[in-house]
């Protein structure tokens, strides 16, 4: 698949993922809003029940406190007092226009007839009958009911016309018990803080941890709204962990949903990263094959030509220059050997750990040998290769053969990427843990965007025509591998058009 198509596919895929994320976020917001409304409704229902129960409890308490616990002055069957004062029975009968001497009466109100049960003493003894028949009451029962009616009428009158102080109408325990019970009934098992304010804003009751300005949602409810003259008595309540509670209701679904979306994003990202890497690796390998073919073709063609000249009997032996042809064949064969070894080293790195034969070696001698190997090429181009070996103690524990190849690769790169007259410098200096090796040149330099890739396998810095600068893109990856196997570090400093400097920090002693 071509790169433009891959890029286009990636764009469409991430647009789809973005749309999915937006939809997911909006869904979560709608669920949170619905949960918030549900919570508010439940709290308001609970507070409505608290207000209702508080008012009922207060009314019951006032009625019970208003009913006189003292016995009535007359018992059933006994004659009224002889003091000259009228009994309660007589007063009731006179109120309704009946002769006190009559032992049976009819009491009728608003067109309804009521029967008084002689065995009852409370207002509950009244019941409605559908028949307008006369109901006979004993005088004693009438007296007792008259007292109850008068008492209840007085109590109701006081309830309707007298409003006691707010702090006397409930206790803190009653209020908290009602709130807790009502919240539990609607499924809200949260801790709360509340306060009760009177008509003038005075605090009647407050929980110890109640805060006036804490940023939480406060729920307000008027207390005793059915008073003859309702006061501005306000119950205020809030829940310190309300937000945590709301989120906990949707936490699992929201987390699972977001996790799935995140996994999709990571999967898509990883997939396209792999695709681009494979595409790039394919391009690098294609470039490697082209370069390898070009590099191998030259020595093979040279060897083939020299062999043909040696085998050509039409050329006089004196004119064949057998020694020169043999030298050409040997040099080109060695060149082929080096190229093949580089490829093999790469294969070894991929399959298994490289086995190194580390021994104390004079690093300066390795550097001088590698410099000597390139002197003829440098001089042939009119350039110079200089050494400044300033390290006082050059003895380092390393694999001599592989580190010799490291120096060869570094000098070879310096020479290849210098298009004019080469000026190459190899130097050493002391380091508290070992030696610093520096290889610098005056070549074309490496653009900043390519610096982070130069140690990658098969990677070659573009330089116009690919075949103008020979190589497989394996040299620096091999160098980095060998340096790291010796527990050293390597870095590159380069300026386009001015040259490149490669710096190696190599410790003298490595762990065994």
Secondary structure, DSSP 8 states (H G I E B T S, - for coil): --HHHHHHHHHHHHHHHHHHHHHHHHHHHHHHHHHHHHHHHHHHHHHHHHHHHHHHHHHHHHHHHHS--S--S--TT----SSS---HHHHHHHHTT--TT-S----EETTEEEEE-TT--SGGGEEE-SS-------HHHHHHHHHHHHHHHHHHHHHHH----GGGS--HHHHHHHHHHHHHHTT-----EEEEE-TTS-EEEE-TT--SSSS---EEEES-TTSTT----EEEEE-TTHHHHHHHHHHHHHHHHHHHHHHHHHHHHHHHHHHHHHHHHHHHHHHHHHHHHHHHHHHHHHHHHHHHHHH-TTS-HHHH-HHHHHHHHHHHHHHHHHHHHHHHHHHHHHHS-----EEEEEHHHHHHHHHHHHHHHHHHTT-EEEEEE--S--EEEEEHHHHHHHHHHHHHHHHHT--SS-EEEEEEEEETTEEEEEEE--S----HHHHTTTTSTT-----SSGGGS---S-HHHHHHHHHHHTT-EEEEEEETTTEEEEEEEEES----
